[in-house]
Amino acid sequence: MSDSAERYLQAARRDSTQRRYAQAIEHFEVEWGGVLPASSENIVRYLAAYGAQLSSNTLRTHLAALAQWHQQYGFDDPTKASRVRDVLRGIQALHPQPVKQAEALQLQQLEACIEGLDRQLSSEQRAVRLRAARDQALLLIGFWRALRGDELCRLRIEHIQVRAGQALEIFLASSKTDREHRGRTLVLPALKRLCPVDAYQHWLLVSGLHHGPVFRAIDRWGHVAKEPVNPNSLSRILRLAFVRSGEAGEGYTAHSLRRGFATWASRNQWSSKALMEYVGWRDVQSALRYIEADVPFGEWAR
């Protein structure tokens, strides 16, 4: 296969998915001691070995990685065997586990964090000023547009058009649900407070950036990296932003922004249809996983 063909094949696969698949293959070969190509019986024994340790979602990801490996190298896919699927269903029945979700970022906590970062914008230290400006833009764009962590990391300045005082027009080149990589344009309106448009413009002003990734690492001397922030670092950046603002942020991850917006929108009477279209969900069940229901108990509540 030519180098150019391989490059296009790599581009067709999401980086985050490929990282998870590579980890799954390593787990099968190194941690468990499996050999590839594998038989369906090998896969069954592998599932049985980790059925009580790994979640069913993790096991499904591992099966998908193994399926892709076999298909990629021209072997029959052993994960399609009925015995494999039966074992997975048995694991789910005997080891049910609650779905782990990121803590939703509430608007009050977001506002407190932004206010804390505001005080750092006038710091004498360049690194402190830059991190405060970057983190404000990251938090407000991520929250108000309900972006996934990897989507935030892939934002590029040349793909964002600023309509000062009105909105940001963001071209999102690819996303989890955009399998064809056609991209879509998102509009993020200017707001009376906690404004993502103002925060984005200020970040570009103080950083001096004109093209390339929007969100980048900043070292202790205030040097801005050329590469985008790694998606694996985003949750840590989020938590540190809260710590520097004097707020508690231990339970937050990059997904807290997406869940937080969905919860806020639901409590502000957004219809399911409007929320799904704005966030980009294809079905109601996807939306419900992110929304924290606000169920009033009236006089029964303490």
N, C-alpha and C positions, 0 to 999 in steps of 0.2 A: 504494500500500500504506500502511496506517495506521502511525503511529509505534509503537503497541503491538504490532502484528503483526510489524514489523521487529525489535522488541526481543526477542520470543520466538524469532524465527528466529536471531538472534545468540546467544541463550542455548543454542540447540540445538547450536551448533558449539563445539568445544573451542578455547579461546583459543590454546593452543600450536599446534594444527593450523592455525588461521587465520593466525597469524603466519608460519608456514612457507609457507603457500600465497601469502600476500601477497608474501613475498620472492621466491618462484618466479615469480610474474607479473611482478614488477619486473625480475627477471633476464631474462625472455623479451623484454620490451618495451624496457628501457633498455640492459641489457648487450649483448644480441644485436641489438636493433633490430627485433624482430618487431612485427607489427601484429595486433590482435585485432578481430574474429574471424579465426581462422587456418584455413588449409586443411591437409589431412593432409600435403601435400607440404611446407608450411612447417614442420610439426612434425618431419618426417623430416630436413630440412636443419638444424634446430635441434639435434636429437639428434646428428647427425653432427658438428656443429661442436664439441660439448662431450663427445663420447664418450670421448676420451682424457684429459679433464681432471677430469670429475666422476664420482663413483662411481655404479654402477647404482642403488643405493638412492636417491641424490639425484635421479637422472634420473626414477625412478619417482614420487617426490614431486612433481617438476615436472609430470609428465604428469597426475597426479591433480589438481593445482591448475588446470591448463589445462582439464581435463575439467569440473571444477566451474564454472569461469568460463563456459564455453559453455552448460552446462546452466542455470545461474542466469539467463542473459540470453536464453534461448530459442533458442540456435543448435544445430545438429547437432554432436555431439562428434567432432572430427577425430582424437582419440587412439585411437579404436576401430578405425581402419583396420588391416587386416592388415599392410600395409607398415610402419606405425609399430612394431608389435609385433615384426616380423622384424628391423628395424634395432636395436631394443633388445636382442634376443637376440644379434645379431651383435656388438654392443658388449661384452656380457658375455663372449662367447667370445674376442674379441681383446684385451680389457683386463680380465682377471680381477684382482680386488683382495681382499685379506684383509679380513674384517669388523673394524672398529675397535671395541674394547670398553674401557670404563672399567676402571681397575685395581681389583680387589676389595679392600675394606678388611678387613684381617685383625683378629681380635679383640684380638691383642696391641697393635696400633697404636691401635685404638679405646680400649683401656684406658689406654694411655700418654697419649693426648690428653685423656681425661676427667680423669686425675690432674693434668695440667698446668693444666687449666681450674679444677680444685678450688682450686688455690693462688691463683687470681685472684678467687675469690668473696669474699675478705676485703680486697680492695684499697680504698684510700682514695678512688679515683676511681669515681664512680657509673657512668660509661660502661663501664669495665672490668668491674665487677661484673655489670652487666646483660648485656653480651655473653657473658660466661662462662656465666651461667645460661641464657641463650637457646640458646647453642651446645650446651651439654650436653643440653638437652631435645631439640633438633633432631637431634643425632647419635644419641641413644639411641632416640628414637621412630622415626626414619628407618631405623636399622639393625634393631632388633628386630621391626619390623612390615614391613620390606622395602618401604617406600613409594617411589613414584616422586617425582621432584623437584617436579613440579607438584601432586601430591597433598599433599605436605608444605605447600606454599605456600597451599593452599586450606583447610587445617584451620581450624575455627572453634571458639572456646571453648564456645559454646552447643551444639555438636554433640558435645562430649566429656563423658562422665560419669565421675567419679572414684569408684572404690571403694577408699578408702584402705587401703593395705597389701595390696590384692588385685589390682586391675586397672584399666585404662582401657577404657571402652567408647566407641569412636570411630565416629561416623556419617560415612562418606565419601560425600558427596552425588553425586559423579560421578568417573569414572576413565576411562582409555583404553579399557578393554574394556566399559564400561557405556554402550553406545550409546543406551539408552533413558532414561538419567539417573534410574534408579530408586534408586540409592544402595545401600549395604550397610553393615552394622554390623560392625566389627572389634573383637576383644578383644585387648588387649595386657597380658599378665600382669605383676605385680610380680615382681622378681627379687632374689636375695640380694645381688648386686653388679651394678654398671652398670645400676641400676634406672631404667627409663623413667618409672615412676609417680612416684617421688620427684623426679626431675629436672623433670618437668612441674609438679608442685605447687610446687616451689621457684621456678620461673620465674614462675608466676602470683603468688606471694607477693611477690617482689622487684620485679616490674614493676607490680603493682597492677592488672593487667588482669582484667576480669570478663566481657567479651563481645567479639565481633569476631574478626579473624584472630589465630591463635596466634603465628605467627612474623612479626616486623616488623623494619624497619631501625632502627638506633640511631645517633644522631649523636654527634659528639665530646663534647657536653655531657651526654650521657645522656638525651636526649629520645627517647621511643619513638614511631615513626611510627604513623599511624592505618591506613595501607594495609598489605596483606601484602607480604612480601618477593617481589620479582620472580623468577620461576623462572630467568631468565637470570643472576641474581646468586647463585644458590644454590651453584654450584660454587666461586665465589670466596670466599663465606662459609666454606665447608667447608675450603678450603685455608688461609685466614687463621686459622681455629681451630687448625689444626695448627701453624702458624708461631708463634702466640702461646703455644702449649704447649711450644715448643722441639722440635717433631717435624717431620720432612720430610713434606710433603703435596702436592708438585708434581704427581704423577700422578693425584690424586683428583678426581673429579667427583661430582655429586649421585647418579649411577647407581652409584657405588662402594659406597654403603650397601646398595643392593638386591643387588648382586652379592656383596658381602661376606657378607650374611646367608645367601644361597643356598649359598655355598661352606661356611660354618660348619655349616649344617643338614645338608648332604650328608655332611660329614666326621663328623658326630655321629649318623649312621645314621638320619636321617629318611628315610622311604620317599618315592618319587617322588610317590605319591598325596597323602601328608600335606603335602609341600612345595608341590605345585601348589594344593591347597585353601587353604593358609595364605596364600600369596603372591597367589593369584588368577590363575594361569596356566591356560589352557584346553587346552594340549597339551604333551607331553613335550619337543618340539623347542624351545619357548619357554624351558622350564626349563634345558635343556642349554646354551643360549647364555650363561646367567648363572653356571653352576657351573664352578669351576676343579677339575678332577679331581685327586684326590690318589692317584696311582698308585705303589704301593711297588715299588722295584726290589731290595729286600733287599740281599744282599751285593754286588750289582753297583753299587750307588750309591756315589759318592765321599764 
